[in-house]
Amino acid sequence: MESGTSLASTPSVLPYYVFFSQLLGLTVVAMTGAWLGLYRGGTAWEGAQQFNVHPLCMVVGMVFLQGDGLVAVFDYHKKKGYADLYSLHSWCGLLVFVLYFVQWLMGFSFFLFPGASSSLRNRYRPQHVFFGATIFVLSVGTALLGLKEALLFKLGVKYSTFQPEGVLANVLGLLLVCFGVVVLYVLAQADWKRPPQAEEQALSMDFKRLTEGDSPSSQ
């Protein structure tokens, strides 16, 4: 009954924000592909287009493709004789990578490893949510820095003359900001959080009894 009441009180506007956030995300991915295809010659693992694998992978997904993106940019720098990790963009990118790896380890230790107690998981959950949102914000900021850096390398002083590539990239940057704002707004709404289902609550209670030394069948 409580679960049903919580679901019924969920604001009806939430699906529209979720849809809007997904639409922005898909638009960002599509515009990134259009930018690289129209002005940077597409992507490839060899030649001048190898660097383009890096921004594409970073935008499409930090979770699944960040390894490929890092390898691409370091390999490209090595072949071209460029220095590594000297810019603010690269420092922020490395920071995001390290924080995400630490976040993954902590999440596994507290929420998937059977040794963690229920009370310990509850105490850590707010920190996990906070650092997850922080990493997301840093990811968006790093993408914006990389976008600006790529434009300055390619266009130089022409960037201030409203070149088509610069205008398109600026719009892409604004969409990245909008996407980040919408996602953070959705995350900040406590009333929009999905309530736990009955089966999830039952599993949580059983897991709590097992990890704290009681048998679920002893009740």
C-alpha positions, 0 to 999 in steps of 0.5 A: 500500500505504501509503495502504491501511494508513493507511486501515485504521488510521483509528479506527472511532469517527471516523464517529460524531464526524463524524455527531455534529458534523453533527447538532449543526450541523443542530440549531443551524440548526433551532433558530435558525429556530425561535427567529426564527420563534416569537419574532421573527416570522420574517425579511424584508428590510423592516420589523421582521424585517429584523434577523433576517436577520443572526443567521440568515445568521451561523449558517447559514454564514459562508462563503456568507452573511456578506455578506448578514448584514452588509448586513442589520444595517447597513441595519437600524441605518441605518433605525432610527437605531442606532449601528454597531460600538459593541458587543463583538459587532460588533467581534468580528464585524468581526474575524472578517470581516477575518480570514476575508478575509485567510485566503482571500487567503493560502490562494489565494496559497499553495495555488491560485496557481501561483507558490508552491513546494511547500516554501513551501506546506508551511511555511505549511500549519500556520499556515493550519490554525491561523488557520482554527481560530482564525476558527472559534472566534471565529465561535462566540464572536461568535454567542454574544455576538450571541445574548446581546445580542439577548436583552438588547435584547428581554427586558431584566430579564425575561431573569433570570425564565426567559422561554421565549425566554431558555431556548430561546436559552440551549439554542441557545448551549450547542449552539453551544458543543458543536458548536464543541468537537466540530469542534475535537476532530475537527480535533485528531486527527492519526490521523483526517486523510484520507491523500492518494490516489495520484492526489493525490500524483501531481498534487502531484509534477507541480505541484512539478516544474512550479513548481520549473522541471523538466518532469514528462516529464523523469523 
